[in-house]
Amino acid sequence: MSTNMPAVSLHTARTGVSTKANHAGMRPMQERAYSRRGEPYLLIKSPPASGKSRALMFIALDKLANQGLRKAIIVVPEKSIGGSFADEKLTSGGFWADWKVVPRWNLCNAPGPDEGKAAKSKVKAVAEFLASPDQILVCTHATFRFAVIELGIAAFDDCVIAIDEFHHVSANPENRLGSQLAALVSRDKVHVVAMTGSYFRGDAEAVLSPEDEAKFVTVTYTYHEQLNGYEHLKSLLIGYFFYSGPYVDKIGLVLDPSLKTIVHIPSVNAKESTKDKIQEAEKVMHALGSWEGTDPQTGFHLVRAKDGRILRVADLVDDTAGRRDRVINALKDPAQRHNRDHVDVIIALGMAKEGFDWIWCEHALTVGYRSSLTEIIQIIGRATRDAPGKEVTRFTNLIAEPDASEEMVADAINDTLKAIAASLLMEQVLAPRFNFTPKAAGPIDGFDYGEEGYNAEKPVIGVHPKTGDIHVEINGLATPKSPEAQRICKEDLLEIITAFVQDKSVVERGLFDSETVPEELTVAKMGKIVRDKYPELDEGDQEALRQHAVAAFSLTQKAKAQGIVTLPLDGNDGSDPKANTALLDGVRQFAMNVRDLDIDLIDSINPFESAYSILARSMDETVLKQVAETIASRRINLTMDEARELAQRALKFKLQHGKLPQILSTDPWEKRMAEGVAFLQRKTAEAKRG
């Protein structure tokens, strides 16, 4: 197994702010969202564990009591999340009403699937609810989709529709829920509250059309605000391990039985899978210790660890006749929510991701790279809940290592590139917000500019003592003019950066093509992403967004290159309340190395340089070379006749020099011969695959 790739190491200031409630029992994010409760279309972007479910309860109760709405329908992606909207005695915290769901209207607890013929009974239940005097219903996305089809859009007039995990929606006409939402918004007879921990989808689709999104008022609460304001959690570690051979033989090297852990095994369709999910779950348990039976009440497996402790293991992989339902019900038991000893390890395949609330989880261990960066953020969110005694938490991704002995390793290399992209993205997700202004634009209220204070003659770097946001002045910076562009710069730069790192060609060229001019990535590629994403903005605003996104991405990476090898929210052990000192010091060092920090300089930075050094440390020279060669071979454009001619010359080269030509050679002719060989190998492999 290769060494760990230390993608992100984060330390929080533990201010306790994000978990403190006001006089009405609302935490900061909830109070921020509730202040916009009168908006008919509200989009809440907030990380896992920040309290979106309860924020919705506060807002929905106000809409029902004070805004003339007659029903509240809560829509969640899977049944297990329905428990997040169970009864809550909100008056105990100071609010004026309690959240109560009549049991028959929590359709997530109703037996039977939500798809196929069995879904008709739940659609009938939705119709009965709409005709009843009761006001709150909880159902899955699937049930709601079928209900809209069966009952029609008009049946939901004067309702508040709350959509949890909103990134499942897409503006693509083939996305049924997205089309229905667009129809509801167009009819303008409902209120919509949309909630998500990762607004970007992880693919190229937009969540909403620009026209519909413009109708939504956005409330943003960042990962940085959430984690830095925790009371207990001090450190979050994110890393990748590369393995060879069957993963079940290596998982014991990263699976620590002493940590409360969620293990996500790969999909049966993934190349990492052994195609026997039941046996894989059993081997994970074997890596923990020896099986000693099953708890008859919960269905949890009992496994004796090497230190003699009995581990309680919840298996969500085995879906045999009611067995998994019993385990899920045991995990959802509200009486056990604060019992740390209730369960030790959860093994899952497609469950226990979005919205799954287990505050004690200390380790999210995922086998096989997830193609969606959204899914990675959601999985990490399982481990980032604050809990007493929980100071350190971690996310580990176990990925198949490219085998240099194989002729074609494209799939494994693609996963490696995705891992790099995910680590780069997480650095942006976890970093404080950057506030960029043109050079000498003046100080921003509330920011600390150090002992000397603000000085227009020097590169200016300021930090907000409460939020940790960083202010940077940049020469030649374009500023957004329209209100929408200003909002995007303030709240949604991450979406632009996400699209950038999800572009495989960008990552490939940034990491492995030494001839790539940085501006080709930061100007051409980033510019196209902005234009495609925000076509309604004029050229000036598009350029301003591009510059702000490049600056945020590049400065974070450059700070690491200046010797800041981790990305902490706090530069110490958590006892000093001053936040962000390590990242701030890195940015300051970069700024001070040049008299004037300007956008041209930032555009000339290859933002993937630090990622390459991480990859180089994580994989040996042979494998790293194979990665670069395979990626280079994809960009070759030859005819078969040209390739055959070059391959013949390559054989002569081998006879003369004792080795085949190298595709990374500095000699143009040797490189061209190697390209011919690589082209033929790729075409042969493609023919074998059919």
C-alpha positions as CSV (number, residue, x, y, z in Angstrom):
1,M,0.0,0.0,0.0
2,S,1.2,3.5,-0.9
3,T,1.8,6.1,1.7
4,N,-0.9,8.4,2.7
5,M,-1.6,11.4,0.6
6,P,-2.1,14.3,3.1
7,A,-4.6,16.2,1.1
8,V,-6.0,18.4,3.9
9,S,-5.3,18.8,7.6
10,L,-7.5,21.3,9.4
11,H,-7.6,22.6,12.9
12,T,-10.5,24.6,14.3
13,A,-10.6,27.5,16.8
14,R,-13.4,25.8,18.8
15,T,-15.2,29.1,19.5
16,G,-18.4,27.3,20.2
17,V,-20.3,29.9,18.3
18,S,-22.0,27.7,15.7
19,T,-23.6,25.5,18.4
20,K,-24.8,28.2,20.7
21,A,-28.6,29.0,20.6
22,N,-30.3,32.3,20.8
23,H,-33.4,33.1,23.0
24,A,-35.6,31.2,20.5
25,G,-33.4,28.1,20.5
26,M,-31.8,28.9,17.1
27,R,-28.2,28.3,16.3
28,P,-26.4,31.0,14.1
29,M,-27.2,29.3,10.7
30,Q,-30.8,28.8,11.8
31,E,-31.2,32.4,12.9
32,R,-29.7,33.6,9.6
33,A,-32.2,31.4,7.6
34,Y,-35.2,32.4,9.8
35,S,-34.5,36.1,9.2
36,R,-35.4,35.4,5.6
37,R,-38.5,33.4,6.4
38,G,-40.8,35.7,4.5
39,E,-39.2,34.9,1.1
40,P,-41.4,32.7,-1.1
41,Y,-38.3,31.0,-2.6
42,L,-35.5,30.4,-0.2
43,L,-32.3,28.5,-0.9
44,I,-30.2,27.4,2.2
45,K,-26.6,26.5,1.4
46,S,-25.2,25.1,4.6
47,P,-22.9,22.2,5.5
48,P,-23.8,18.9,7.1
49,A,-24.6,19.1,10.9
50,S,-25.3,22.9,10.7
51,G,-29.0,22.4,11.6
52,K,-30.8,22.7,8.2
53,S,-33.6,20.3,9.3
54,R,-34.4,22.4,12.4
55,A,-34.0,25.6,10.4
56,L,-36.8,24.3,8.1
57,M,-39.0,23.6,11.1
58,F,-38.8,27.1,12.3
59,I,-39.4,28.6,8.9
60,A,-42.3,26.2,7.9
61,L,-44.1,26.8,11.2
62,D,-44.0,30.5,10.6
63,K,-45.3,30.1,7.0
64,L,-48.1,28.0,8.3
65,A,-49.1,30.2,11.2
66,N,-48.3,33.7,9.8
67,Q,-47.9,33.6,6.0
68,G,-51.1,32.0,4.8
69,L,-49.7,28.6,3.7
70,R,-52.0,25.7,4.4
71,K,-49.6,22.7,4.2
72,A,-45.9,21.9,4.6
73,I,-44.5,19.0,2.6
74,I,-41.0,17.9,3.4
75,V,-39.3,16.0,0.6
76,V,-36.1,14.0,1.3
77,P,-34.0,11.8,-1.0
78,E,-34.3,8.5,1.0
79,K,-36.4,7.1,3.8
80,S,-33.6,7.0,6.4
81,I,-33.4,10.8,6.3
82,G,-37.1,11.2,7.3
83,G,-36.1,10.7,10.9
84,S,-34.4,14.2,10.8
85,F,-37.9,15.7,10.6
86,A,-39.4,13.8,13.5
87,D,-41.2,15.6,16.4
88,E,-39.2,18.3,18.1
89,K,-40.2,20.2,21.2
90,L,-39.0,23.6,20.0
91,T,-40.7,25.4,22.8
92,S,-38.1,24.0,25.2
93,G,-35.6,26.3,23.5
94,G,-37.8,29.3,23.6
95,F,-39.6,29.1,20.2
96,W,-43.4,29.7,20.2
97,A,-44.5,26.4,18.7
98,D,-43.4,22.7,18.6
99,W,-42.8,20.7,15.4
100,K,-45.3,17.8,15.3
101,V,-45.8,15.2,12.5
102,V,-48.9,13.0,12.8
103,P,-47.3,9.5,12.5
104,R,-49.4,8.4,9.5
105,W,-48.1,11.5,7.5
106,N,-44.4,10.6,7.9
107,L,-44.4,8.4,4.8
108,C,-40.7,7.6,5.3
109,N,-41.7,5.3,8.1
110,A,-44.5,3.7,6.1
111,P,-43.8,0.1,4.9
112,G,-43.1,-0.7,1.2
113,P,-40.9,0.8,-1.5
114,D,-41.4,4.3,-3.0
115,E,-41.0,3.1,-6.6
116,G,-43.1,0.9,-8.8
117,K,-46.6,-0.3,-8.2
118,A,-46.2,-0.1,-4.4
119,A,-45.7,3.6,-4.7
120,K,-49.4,4.1,-5.5
121,S,-50.4,3.6,-1.8
122,K,-48.1,6.4,-0.8
123,V,-49.4,8.7,-3.5
124,K,-52.9,7.9,-2.2
125,A,-51.7,8.9,1.2
126,V,-50.4,12.3,-0.1
127,A,-53.9,12.9,-1.6
128,E,-55.5,12.0,1.7
129,F,-53.1,14.4,3.5
130,L,-53.9,17.3,1.2
131,A,-57.6,16.7,2.0
132,S,-57.1,16.4,5.8
133,P,-56.9,19.1,8.4
134,D,-53.3,18.2,9.3
135,Q,-50.5,20.4,8.1
136,I,-47.2,18.6,7.9
137,L,-46.2,15.6,5.7
138,V,-42.7,14.0,5.2
139,C,-42.0,11.9,2.1
140,T,-39.2,10.9,-0.3
141,H,-38.3,12.6,-3.5
142,A,-39.8,9.6,-5.4
143,T,-43.1,9.7,-3.6
144,F,-43.4,13.5,-4.3
145,R,-42.6,13.0,-8.0
146,F,-45.3,10.3,-8.4
147,A,-47.8,12.5,-6.4
148,V,-47.2,15.5,-8.7
149,I,-47.7,13.3,-11.8
150,E,-50.9,11.7,-10.4
151,L,-52.5,14.7,-8.6
152,G,-51.2,17.6,-10.8
153,I,-49.4,20.8,-10.0
154,A,-52.5,22.6,-8.8
155,A,-53.1,20.1,-6.0
156,F,-50.1,21.7,-4.2
157,D,-51.3,25.3,-4.4
158,D,-50.7,27.3,-1.1
159,C,-48.3,24.7,0.2
160,V,-44.7,25.2,1.3
161,I,-42.5,22.6,-0.4
162,A,-39.3,21.9,1.4
163,I,-36.7,20.0,-0.7
164,D,-33.9,18.5,1.3
165,E,-30.6,17.6,-0.4
166,F,-31.5,20.0,-3.2
167,H,-28.5,19.1,-5.4
168,H,-30.5,16.1,-6.6
169,V,-32.5,18.5,-8.6
170,S,-31.3,19.4,-12.1
171,A,-32.4,22.0,-14.7
172,N,-32.1,19.2,-17.3
173,P,-35.6,18.5,-18.7
174,E,-35.0,14.8,-18.1
175,N,-34.7,15.4,-14.4
176,R,-38.3,14.8,-13.3
177,L,-38.1,16.6,-9.9
178,G,-36.3,19.5,-11.6
179,S,-39.0,19.8,-14.2
180,Q,-41.7,19.7,-11.6
181,L,-40.0,22.3,-9.5
182,A,-39.7,24.6,-12.5
183,A,-43.5,24.1,-13.1
184,L,-44.3,24.9,-9.5
185,V,-42.1,28.1,-9.6
186,S,-43.7,29.1,-12.9
187,R,-47.2,28.7,-11.5
188,D,-46.1,30.8,-8.5
189,K,-48.7,29.4,-6.1
190,V,-46.4,27.7,-3.6
191,H,-43.4,28.6,-1.4
192,V,-40.2,26.6,-1.8
193,V,-37.5,26.1,0.8
194,A,-34.5,24.3,-0.8
195,M,-31.7,23.0,1.4
196,T,-28.3,21.5,0.5
197,G,-24.9,21.0,2.0
198,S,-23.3,21.1,-1.5
199,Y,-25.1,23.1,-4.1
200,F,-22.9,22.0,-7.0
201,R,-24.1,18.6,-8.3
202,G,-20.8,16.9,-9.1
203,D,-21.7,16.8,-12.8
204,A,-22.0,19.4,-15.6
205,E,-25.7,20.0,-15.0
206,A,-27.0,23.2,-13.4
207,V,-29.3,22.7,-10.4
208,L,-31.7,25.5,-11.5
209,S,-32.0,27.5,-14.7
210,P,-30.7,31.1,-14.4
211,E,-34.2,32.4,-14.7
212,D,-35.5,30.2,-11.8
213,E,-32.5,30.7,-9.6
214,A,-32.9,34.5,-9.8
215,K,-36.2,34.1,-8.0
216,F,-34.5,32.5,-5.0
217,V,-33.0,34.4,-2.1
218,T,-29.9,32.6,-0.9
219,V,-28.8,32.0,2.7
220,T,-25.2,30.8,2.9
221,Y,-23.4,29.4,5.9
222,T,-20.0,28.1,5.1
223,Y,-18.1,24.9,6.1
224,H,-15.5,27.3,7.6
225,E,-18.0,29.1,9.8
226,Q,-19.6,25.8,10.9
227,L,-16.4,23.9,11.9
228,N,-14.6,26.8,13.3
229,G,-17.5,27.5,15.6
230,Y,-17.7,24.0,17.1
231,E,-17.3,23.4,20.8
232,H,-15.5,20.0,20.8
233,L,-14.2,19.1,17.3
234,K,-10.6,20.3,16.9
235,S,-9.1,18.6,13.9
236,L,-10.3,17.2,10.6
237,L,-7.9,15.0,8.6
238,I,-8.5,14.1,4.9
239,G,-6.3,11.7,3.1
240,Y,-6.1,9.1,0.4
241,F,-4.5,5.7,0.4
242,F,-3.6,3.8,-2.8
243,Y,-3.8,0.0,-2.7
244,S,-3.1,-3.0,-5.0
245,G,-4.9,-6.3,-5.1
246,P,-8.4,-6.9,-3.6
247,Y,-9.3,-4.1,-1.2
248,V,-10.7,-6.5,1.4
249,D,-7.1,-7.7,1.9
250,K,-5.8,-4.2,2.6
251,I,-8.7,-2.5,4.4
252,G,-7.4,-3.6,7.8
253,L,-4.4,-1.3,7.3
254,V,-6.6,1.8,7.5
255,L,-9.6,0.5,9.6
256,D,-9.0,1.4,13.2
257,P,-11.4,-0.6,15.5
258,S,-11.0,2.0,18.3
259,L,-12.7,4.7,16.1
260,K,-16.4,5.1,15.5
261,T,-16.5,4.4,11.8
262,I,-18.7,4.4,8.8
263,V,-17.3,2.2,6.0
264,H,-18.7,2.7,2.5
265,I,-17.8,-0.3,0.3
266,P,-17.8,0.2,-3.5
267,S,-20.8,-0.3,-5.7
268,V,-21.1,-3.7,-7.2
269,N,-20.6,-2.1,-10.6
270,A,-17.3,-0.4,-9.6
271,K,-14.0,-2.0,-10.6
272,E,-13.0,-2.1,-6.9
273,S,-15.9,-4.4,-6.1
274,T,-15.4,-8.2,-5.8
275,K,-19.0,-8.4,-7.0
276,D,-20.1,-10.1,-3.8
277,K,-21.2,-7.3,-1.4
278,I,-22.3,-9.7,1.4
279,Q,-18.9,-11.3,1.5
280,E,-17.2,-7.9,1.4
281,A,-19.1,-6.8,4.4
282,E,-18.1,-10.0,6.2
283,K,-14.5,-9.5,5.4
284,V,-14.6,-5.9,6.7
285,M,-16.0,-7.4,10.0
286,H,-13.2,-9.9,9.9
287,A,-10.7,-7.1,9.7
288,L,-12.2,-5.7,12.9
289,G,-12.0,-9.0,14.8
290,S,-13.9,-12.3,15.4
291,W,-17.7,-12.6,14.9
292,E,-19.5,-13.7,18.0
293,G,-23.2,-13.4,17.2
294,T,-26.0,-10.9,16.6
295,D,-27.9,-8.7,19.0
296,P,-31.5,-10.0,18.7
297,Q,-33.0,-6.6,19.4
298,T,-31.1,-4.3,17.1
299,G,-29.7,-6.8,14.5
300,F,-26.2,-5.4,15.1
301,H,-23.4,-7.9,14.6
302,L,-21.2,-8.5,17.7
303,V,-17.5,-8.6,16.9
304,R,-14.7,-9.2,19.4
305,A,-11.7,-6.9,18.6
306,K,-8.1,-7.9,19.3
307,D,-8.1,-5.8,22.5
308,G,-11.1,-7.9,23.9
309,R,-13.8,-5.2,23.4
310,I,-17.1,-6.2,21.8
311,L,-17.8,-4.0,18.8
312,R,-21.4,-3.4,17.7
313,V,-21.5,-3.4,13.9
314,A,-24.5,-2.3,11.9
315,D,-24.6,-4.0,8.5
316,L,-26.6,-1.9,6.0
317,V,-25.3,-4.0,3.1
318,D,-27.3,-7.1,3.7
319,D,-30.8,-6.3,2.5
320,T,-32.3,-9.8,3.2
321,A,-36.0,-9.9,4.1
322,G,-36.5,-7.2,6.7
323,R,-33.0,-7.6,8.2
324,R,-31.8,-4.2,7.1
325,D,-35.0,-2.5,8.1
326,R,-34.5,-3.7,11.7
327,V,-30.9,-2.3,11.7
328,I,-32.1,1.0,10.2
329,N,-34.8,1.4,12.8
330,A,-32.3,0.7,15.6
331,L,-30.0,3.3,14.2
332,K,-32.8,5.8,14.0
333,D,-34.0,5.2,17.6
334,P,-34.2,8.7,19.1
335,A,-33.6,7.3,22.6
336,Q,-30.1,6.2,21.5
337,R,-29.0,9.4,19.6
338,H,-26.8,10.5,22.5
339,N,-25.6,7.1,23.5
340,R,-22.0,6.8,22.3
341,D,-21.9,3.0,22.9
342,H,-25.0,2.2,20.9
343,V,-23.0,1.3,17.8
344,D,-19.3,1.2,16.9
345,V,-19.1,0.6,13.2
346,I,-21.6,1.0,10.3
347,I,-20.9,-0.8,7.0
348,A,-22.9,0.6,4.1
349,L,-23.1,0.6,0.3
350,G,-25.5,3.2,-0.9
351,M,-26.8,4.4,2.4
352,A,-25.6,6.4,5.4
353,K,-24.5,9.4,3.3
354,E,-26.7,12.4,2.9
355,G,-28.5,13.5,6.0
356,F,-27.4,10.5,8.0
357,D,-27.1,11.8,11.6
358,W,-24.6,9.9,13.8
359,I,-22.8,12.5,15.8
360,W,-20.2,10.1,17.2
361,C,-18.7,9.1,13.8
362,E,-14.9,9.8,14.0
363,H,-13.9,8.1,10.7
364,A,-15.6,8.1,7.3
365,L,-13.7,5.3,5.4
366,T,-14.7,5.1,1.7
367,V,-13.5,2.4,-0.7
368,G,-13.2,3.4,-4.3
369,Y,-13.3,6.9,-5.6
370,R,-16.8,8.5,-5.9
371,S,-17.3,10.1,-9.3
372,S,-19.3,12.9,-7.7
373,L,-17.4,15.5,-5.7
374,T,-20.8,16.3,-4.1
375,E,-20.9,12.7,-2.7
376,I,-17.5,13.1,-1.2
377,I,-18.5,16.3,0.6
378,Q,-21.6,14.5,1.9
379,I,-19.6,11.5,3.1
380,I,-17.1,13.8,4.9
381,G,-20.1,15.5,6.5
382,R,-21.0,12.2,8.3
383,A,-17.8,12.6,10.3
384,T,-17.9,16.3,11.0
385,R,-20.7,16.5,13.6
386,D,-19.7,18.0,16.9
387,A,-19.9,15.7,20.0
388,P,-18.5,15.7,23.5
389,G,-15.1,14.0,23.7
390,K,-14.7,14.0,19.9
391,E,-11.7,16.2,19.1
392,V,-10.3,14.6,15.9
393,T,-12.2,13.2,13.0
394,R,-11.0,11.9,9.6
395,F,-12.1,11.0,6.1
396,T,-10.1,8.3,4.2
397,N,-10.5,7.3,0.6
398,L,-9.0,3.9,-0.3
399,I,-8.3,3.9,-4.1
400,A,-7.0,1.3,-6.5
401,E,-3.4,2.1,-7.3
402,P,-2.4,2.2,-11.0
403,D,-0.4,-0.9,-11.8
404,A,2.6,0.1,-13.9
405,S,2.8,-3.5,-15.2
406,E,-0.6,-3.1,-17.0
407,E,-0.6,-1.9,-20.5
408,M,-3.7,0.3,-19.9
409,V,-4.3,1.8,-16.5
410,A,-6.7,4.6,-17.6
411,D,-9.5,3.9,-15.1
412,A,-7.2,3.8,-12.1
413,I,-5.4,6.9,-13.3
414,N,-8.7,8.6,-13.8
415,D,-9.6,7.9,-10.2
416,T,-6.3,9.2,-9.1
417,L,-6.9,12.5,-10.9
418,K,-10.3,12.7,-9.3
419,A,-8.8,12.2,-5.9
420,I,-6.4,15.1,-6.6
421,A,-9.4,17.2,-7.8
422,A,-11.3,16.4,-4.6
423,S,-8.5,17.3,-2.4
424,L,-8.1,20.6,-4.2
425,L,-11.8,21.3,-3.9
426,M,-11.9,20.4,-0.2
427,E,-9.2,23.0,0.4
428,Q,-11.6,25.6,-1.0
429,V,-14.6,24.2,0.9
430,L,-12.8,24.4,4.2
431,A,-11.0,27.7,3.7
432,P,-12.3,31.0,5.0
433,R,-13.9,33.3,2.5
434,F,-11.6,35.6,0.5
435,N,-12.7,39.3,0.0
436,F,-10.8,40.7,-3.0
437,T,-10.7,44.4,-3.8
438,P,-8.6,46.5,-6.2
439,K,-5.3,47.9,-5.0
440,A,-5.7,50.8,-2.6
441,A,-9.5,50.5,-2.5
442,G,-9.2,51.0,1.2
443,P,-9.8,48.9,4.3
444,I,-12.9,46.9,4.9
445,D,-14.7,47.5,8.2
446,G,-14.1,44.9,10.8
447,F,-10.9,43.5,9.4
448,D,-7.6,43.4,11.3
449,Y,-4.6,44.6,9.2
450,G,-1.9,43.8,11.8
451,E,0.1,46.0,14.1
452,E,0.8,48.6,11.4
453,G,-2.8,48.7,10.3
454,Y,-3.9,49.4,6.8
455,N,-1.2,50.7,4.6
456,A,-2.0,51.5,0.9
457,E,1.7,51.6,0.0
458,K,2.2,47.9,0.8
459,P,0.5,44.6,-0.2
460,V,-2.6,44.5,2.0
461,I,-3.7,41.3,3.8
462,G,-6.4,41.6,6.5
463,V,-8.3,39.1,8.5
464,H,-11.7,39.3,10.2
465,P,-11.2,38.3,13.9
466,K,-14.6,36.7,14.2
467,T,-15.3,35.1,10.9
468,G,-11.7,34.5,9.8
469,D,-12.4,35.9,6.3
470,I,-9.3,37.2,4.5
471,H,-9.1,40.5,2.7
472,V,-6.6,40.8,-0.2
473,E,-5.9,43.8,-2.4
474,I,-4.9,43.0,-6.0
475,N,-3.6,45.3,-8.7
476,G,-5.8,45.4,-11.8
477,L,-8.6,43.4,-10.3
478,A,-11.9,43.7,-12.1
479,T,-14.9,44.3,-9.8
480,P,-18.3,43.0,-10.5
481,K,-20.9,45.6,-11.3
482,S,-24.3,43.9,-11.3
483,P,-26.0,42.8,-8.1
484,E,-26.0,39.2,-9.3
485,A,-22.3,39.2,-10.1
486,Q,-21.6,40.7,-6.7
487,R,-23.7,38.0,-5.0
488,I,-21.8,35.3,-6.9
489,C,-18.4,36.7,-5.9
490,K,-19.6,36.8,-2.3
491,E,-21.3,33.4,-2.1
492,D,-20.8,31.2,-5.1
493,L,-17.2,31.3,-6.2
494,L,-16.9,27.7,-5.0
495,E,-19.3,26.6,-7.7
496,I,-16.9,28.0,-10.4
497,I,-13.9,26.4,-8.7
498,T,-15.8,23.1,-8.5
499,A,-16.5,23.1,-12.3
500,F,-12.8,23.9,-12.8
501,V,-11.4,21.0,-10.8
502,Q,-14.0,18.6,-12.2
503,D,-12.8,19.3,-15.7
504,K,-10.5,16.3,-16.3
505,S,-8.6,17.9,-19.1
506,V,-7.8,20.9,-16.8
507,V,-6.4,18.6,-14.1
508,E,-4.5,16.4,-16.6
509,R,-2.8,19.4,-18.2
510,G,-2.2,21.2,-14.9
511,L,-0.5,18.2,-13.4
512,F,1.3,16.4,-16.2
513,D,1.8,18.7,-19.2
514,S,5.0,20.6,-18.6
515,E,4.3,22.7,-21.8
516,T,1.0,24.0,-20.6
517,V,1.1,27.8,-20.0
518,P,-0.7,28.5,-16.7
519,E,-2.8,31.2,-18.4
520,E,-4.2,28.5,-20.7
521,L,-5.8,27.1,-17.6
522,T,-6.6,30.2,-15.5
523,V,-7.6,32.5,-18.4
524,A,-8.9,30.3,-21.2
525,K,-10.4,27.3,-19.3
526,M,-11.7,29.3,-16.3
527,G,-13.0,31.9,-18.6
528,K,-15.0,29.4,-20.6
529,I,-16.4,27.8,-17.5
530,V,-17.7,31.2,-16.3
531,R,-19.2,32.1,-19.6
532,D,-21.0,28.8,-19.9
533,K,-22.2,28.9,-16.3
534,Y,-23.3,32.6,-16.3
535,P,-24.3,33.4,-19.9
536,E,-26.7,36.1,-18.7
537,L,-23.9,38.3,-17.3
538,D,-22.1,40.8,-19.5
539,E,-18.4,40.4,-20.4
540,G,-17.2,42.7,-17.7
541,D,-18.9,40.8,-14.9
542,Q,-17.8,37.4,-16.4
543,E,-14.2,38.6,-16.3
544,A,-14.6,39.8,-12.8
545,L,-15.9,36.4,-11.7
546,R,-13.1,34.7,-13.5
547,Q,-10.5,36.8,-11.8
548,H,-12.0,36.3,-8.3
549,A,-12.3,32.6,-8.8
550,V,-8.7,32.2,-10.0
551,A,-7.4,34.4,-7.2
552,A,-9.2,32.4,-4.5
553,F,-8.0,29.0,-6.0
554,S,-4.5,30.1,-6.8
555,L,-3.8,31.9,-3.5
556,T,-4.8,28.9,-1.4
557,Q,-2.5,26.7,-3.4
558,K,0.3,29.2,-3.4
559,A,0.1,29.5,0.3
560,K,0.7,25.8,0.6
561,A,3.6,26.0,-1.7
562,Q,5.1,28.7,0.5
563,G,5.5,26.1,3.2
564,I,2.0,25.8,4.6
565,V,1.5,22.1,4.0
566,T,-1.8,22.0,5.8
567,L,-4.9,24.1,5.6
568,P,-5.9,24.9,9.2
569,L,-8.7,27.2,10.2
570,D,-6.5,27.9,13.3
571,G,-2.8,27.8,13.3
572,N,-2.4,26.3,16.8
573,D,-3.9,23.6,19.0
574,G,-7.2,25.4,19.3
575,S,-6.5,27.3,22.5
576,D,-5.8,30.6,20.8
577,P,-9.0,32.1,19.4
578,K,-7.3,34.0,16.6
579,A,-8.3,32.1,13.5
580,N,-6.7,31.2,10.2
581,T,-3.2,32.2,11.1
582,A,-1.4,29.5,9.1
583,L,-3.3,30.1,5.8
584,L,-3.1,33.8,6.4
585,D,0.7,33.6,7.0
586,G,1.0,31.7,3.7
587,V,-0.9,34.2,1.7
588,R,1.0,37.1,3.4
589,Q,4.3,35.5,2.6
590,F,3.3,35.1,-1.1
591,A,2.1,38.7,-1.2
592,M,5.2,40.1,0.5
593,N,7.5,38.3,-2.0
594,V,6.3,40.7,-4.6
595,R,5.9,44.4,-4.1
596,D,2.5,44.5,-5.8
597,L,0.1,41.5,-5.9
598,D,-1.6,41.7,-9.3
599,I,-4.0,39.6,-11.3
600,D,-1.4,39.0,-14.0
601,L,0.9,37.4,-11.5
602,I,-2.0,35.2,-10.1
603,D,-2.9,34.1,-13.7
604,S,0.7,33.0,-14.2
605,I,0.5,30.5,-11.3
606,N,-0.2,26.9,-12.1
607,P,-2.7,26.1,-9.3
608,F,-2.0,22.4,-9.6
609,E,1.7,22.5,-8.6
610,S,1.2,21.5,-5.0
611,A,-1.1,18.7,-6.1
612,Y,1.7,17.3,-8.2
613,S,4.1,17.3,-5.3
614,I,1.5,15.5,-3.2
615,L,1.0,12.9,-5.9
616,A,4.7,12.5,-6.3
617,R,5.1,11.7,-2.6
618,S,2.2,9.2,-2.7
619,M,3.3,7.1,-5.6
620,D,6.6,5.7,-6.6
621,E,8.5,6.9,-9.6
622,T,7.5,4.0,-11.9
623,V,3.8,4.4,-11.3
624,L,3.9,8.2,-11.5
625,K,5.7,7.9,-14.8
626,Q,3.0,5.5,-16.0
627,V,0.3,8.0,-15.0
628,A,2.0,10.7,-17.0
629,E,2.5,8.5,-20.0
630,T,-1.0,7.2,-20.1
631,I,-2.4,10.7,-19.9
632,A,-0.1,12.0,-22.6
633,S,-1.1,9.1,-24.9
634,R,-4.8,10.2,-24.8
635,R,-3.9,13.5,-26.5
636,I,-2.2,11.8,-29.5
637,N,-3.8,12.4,-32.8
638,L,-2.5,10.0,-35.5
639,T,-3.8,7.8,-38.3
640,M,-3.4,4.1,-37.9
641,D,-0.9,4.0,-40.8
642,E,1.2,6.8,-39.2
643,A,1.1,4.9,-35.9
644,R,2.3,1.7,-37.4
645,E,5.2,3.4,-39.2
646,L,6.2,5.1,-35.9
647,A,5.9,1.8,-34.0
648,Q,8.2,0.0,-36.6
649,R,10.8,2.8,-36.1
650,A,10.4,2.4,-32.3
651,L,11.4,-1.2,-32.6
652,K,14.6,-0.2,-34.5
653,F,15.2,2.4,-31.8
654,K,14.9,-0.3,-29.1
655,L,17.5,-2.5,-31.0
656,Q,19.9,0.4,-31.1
657,H,19.4,1.8,-27.6
658,G,18.2,-1.2,-25.6
659,K,14.9,0.5,-24.6
660,L,11.7,1.7,-26.2
661,P,11.3,5.4,-26.9
662,Q,9.9,7.4,-23.9
663,I,6.8,9.6,-24.4
664,L,8.1,12.1,-21.9
665,S,11.5,12.4,-23.7
666,T,12.8,15.9,-24.4
667,D,13.9,14.6,-27.8
668,P,11.0,15.4,-30.2
669,W,11.7,12.4,-32.5
670,E,11.9,9.9,-29.6
671,K,8.7,11.4,-28.2
672,R,6.9,11.0,-31.5
673,M,7.9,7.3,-31.9
674,A,6.7,6.7,-28.3
675,E,3.4,8.4,-29.2
676,G,3.0,6.0,-32.1
677,V,3.4,3.0,-29.8
678,A,1.0,4.4,-27.2
679,F,-1.6,5.1,-29.9
680,L,-1.5,1.6,-31.1
681,Q,-1.7,0.2,-27.6
682,R,-4.7,2.3,-26.8
683,K,-6.5,1.3,-30.0
684,T,-5.7,-2.3,-29.4
685,A,-7.1,-2.1,-25.9
686,E,-10.2,-0.3,-27.1
687,A,-10.8,-3.1,-29.7
688,K,-10.5,-5.8,-27.0
689,R,-13.1,-4.0,-24.8
690,G,-15.4,-4.1,-27.8
